[in-house]
Amino acid sequence: MIIELYEAPVSDLTETIESPISNTSGELPDQEPKLDLGDMLGSFDSQEEAIAFLEEQASRQNQQITDSQVVAFNAYTHVAGLTVTFQNQDQSTQQKNYYLVTDEGY
């Protein structure tokens, strides 16, 4: 299984991350909204590898990951939300949202 990591659009981080797939009942692919491939950060063999990639990127910016949460939007889509909490050197924190897209079922 391959997992692609995408950066989610910047939004109000006090709200939960929204699925980029609006219709989960199976519309034709050309009718579905698409993830912008320009936002793809990489392809990985597991969620753990994707998070390890983010940890490496954070360490280059003198940050560390203190928490990460993966939430499946529902049982019928191949997209999950990933919320990561980064801690800066000054102990302040910030959150960023990502999408994990699997090739499962394709």
C-alpha positions as a Markdown table, in Angstrom:
| # | Residue | x | y | z |
|---|---|---|---|---|
| 1 | Met | 0.0 | 0.0 | 0.0 |
| 2 | Ile | 1.3 | 3.5 | -0.9 |
| 3 | Ile | 0.3 | 6.5 | 1.2 |
| 4 | Glu | 0.6 | 10.0 | -0.3 |
| 5 | Leu | 1.0 | 12.9 | 2.0 |
| 6 | Tyr | -0.6 | 16.2 | 1.0 |
| 7 | Glu | -0.5 | 19.6 | 2.7 |
| 8 | Ala | -4.1 | 20.6 | 3.6 |
| 9 | Pro | -5.2 | 24.1 | 2.8 |
| 10 | Val | -4.7 | 26.6 | 5.6 |
| 11 | Ser | -7.8 | 27.0 | 7.6 |
| 12 | Asp | -9.0 | 27.9 | 11.0 |
| 13 | Leu | -7.2 | 25.2 | 13.1 |
| 14 | Thr | -9.8 | 25.4 | 15.9 |
| 15 | Glu | -12.2 | 23.5 | 13.6 |
| 16 | Thr | -11.7 | 19.9 | 12.5 |
| 17 | Ile | -10.1 | 19.2 | 9.2 |
| 18 | Glu | -12.6 | 18.7 | 6.3 |
| 19 | Ser | -12.4 | 15.9 | 3.8 |
| 20 | Pro | -11.4 | 17.0 | 0.3 |
| 21 | Ile | -13.9 | 14.4 | -1.1 |
| 22 | Ser | -17.3 | 15.9 | -1.0 |
| 23 | Asn | -19.4 | 13.0 | -2.3 |
| 24 | Thr | -18.7 | 9.7 | -0.7 |
| 25 | Ser | -21.4 | 7.8 | -2.6 |
| 26 | Gly | -19.2 | 7.2 | -5.6 |
| 27 | Glu | -19.5 | 9.9 | -8.2 |
| 28 | Leu | -17.4 | 9.5 | -11.3 |
| 29 | Pro | -13.8 | 10.7 | -10.8 |
| 30 | Asp | -14.2 | 13.7 | -13.1 |
| 31 | Gln | -17.1 | 14.9 | -11.0 |
| 32 | Glu | -15.1 | 14.7 | -7.7 |
| 33 | Pro | -13.0 | 17.5 | -6.3 |
| 34 | Lys | -9.3 | 16.6 | -6.7 |
| 35 | Leu | -6.3 | 17.2 | -4.5 |
| 36 | Asp | -3.8 | 19.6 | -6.0 |
| 37 | Leu | -0.8 | 17.4 | -6.9 |
| 38 | Gly | 1.3 | 20.5 | -6.2 |
| 39 | Asp | 0.5 | 20.1 | -2.6 |
| 40 | Met | 1.9 | 16.5 | -2.5 |
| 41 | Leu | 4.9 | 16.2 | -0.1 |
| 42 | Gly | 5.8 | 12.6 | -0.9 |
| 43 | Ser | 4.8 | 8.9 | -1.1 |
| 44 | Phe | 5.4 | 6.5 | 1.7 |
| 45 | Asp | 4.9 | 2.9 | 2.6 |
| 46 | Ser | 3.1 | 3.6 | 5.9 |
| 47 | Gln | 1.6 | 6.4 | 8.0 |
| 48 | Glu | 4.6 | 6.0 | 10.3 |
| 49 | Glu | 7.0 | 6.8 | 7.5 |
| 50 | Ala | 5.0 | 9.9 | 6.5 |
| 51 | Ile | 5.1 | 11.2 | 10.1 |
| 52 | Ala | 8.8 | 10.4 | 10.2 |
| 53 | Phe | 9.3 | 12.5 | 7.1 |
| 54 | Leu | 7.5 | 15.4 | 8.8 |
| 55 | Glu | 9.6 | 14.9 | 11.9 |
| 56 | Glu | 12.8 | 15.2 | 9.8 |
| 57 | Gln | 11.4 | 18.4 | 8.1 |
| 58 | Ala | 10.6 | 19.8 | 11.6 |
| 59 | Ser | 14.0 | 19.1 | 13.0 |
| 60 | Arg | 15.6 | 21.0 | 10.1 |
| 61 | Gln | 13.6 | 24.0 | 11.3 |
| 62 | Asn | 14.5 | 23.5 | 14.9 |
| 63 | Gln | 11.1 | 22.1 | 15.7 |
| 64 | Gln | 9.8 | 18.8 | 17.0 |
| 65 | Ile | 6.5 | 17.0 | 16.7 |
| 66 | Thr | 4.8 | 16.6 | 20.1 |
| 67 | Asp | 1.5 | 15.1 | 18.8 |
| 68 | Ser | -0.1 | 13.7 | 15.7 |
| 69 | Gln | -3.6 | 12.4 | 15.1 |
| 70 | Val | -4.9 | 10.5 | 12.1 |
| 71 | Val | -8.7 | 10.6 | 11.6 |
| 72 | Ala | -10.5 | 8.7 | 8.9 |
| 73 | Phe | -13.2 | 10.8 | 7.4 |
| 74 | Asn | -15.4 | 7.7 | 6.9 |
| 75 | Ala | -15.1 | 4.0 | 6.1 |
| 76 | Tyr | -15.8 | 4.6 | 2.3 |
| 77 | Thr | -13.0 | 7.0 | 1.3 |
| 78 | His | -9.3 | 6.5 | 0.9 |
| 79 | Val | -8.5 | 9.9 | 2.5 |
| 80 | Ala | -7.7 | 10.5 | 6.1 |
| 81 | Gly | -6.9 | 13.7 | 8.0 |
| 82 | Leu | -3.6 | 14.1 | 9.8 |
| 83 | Thr | -3.2 | 16.9 | 12.4 |
| 84 | Val | 0.4 | 17.5 | 13.6 |
| 85 | Thr | 1.4 | 19.7 | 16.6 |
| 86 | Phe | 4.9 | 21.2 | 16.2 |
| 87 | Gln | 6.8 | 22.7 | 19.1 |
| 88 | Asn | 9.2 | 25.5 | 18.4 |
| 89 | Gln | 12.5 | 26.2 | 20.3 |
| 90 | Asp | 10.7 | 28.8 | 22.4 |
| 91 | Gln | 8.3 | 26.1 | 23.5 |
| 92 | Ser | 5.4 | 27.7 | 21.6 |
| 93 | Thr | 3.3 | 25.2 | 19.5 |
| 94 | Gln | 1.5 | 25.3 | 16.2 |
| 95 | Gln | -0.7 | 22.9 | 14.4 |
| 96 | Lys | -0.7 | 21.9 | 10.7 |
| 97 | Asn | -3.1 | 19.8 | 8.8 |
| 98 | Tyr | -2.3 | 17.2 | 6.1 |
| 99 | Tyr | -4.2 | 14.6 | 4.1 |
| 100 | Leu | -3.1 | 11.0 | 3.9 |
| 101 | Val | -4.3 | 9.3 | 0.7 |
| 102 | Thr | -4.0 | 5.6 | 0.2 |
| 103 | Asp | -4.2 | 3.5 | -2.9 |
| 104 | Glu | -6.2 | 0.9 | -1.0 |
| 105 | Gly | -9.0 | -0.4 | -3.1 |
| 106 | Tyr | -7.6 | 0.8 | -6.4 |
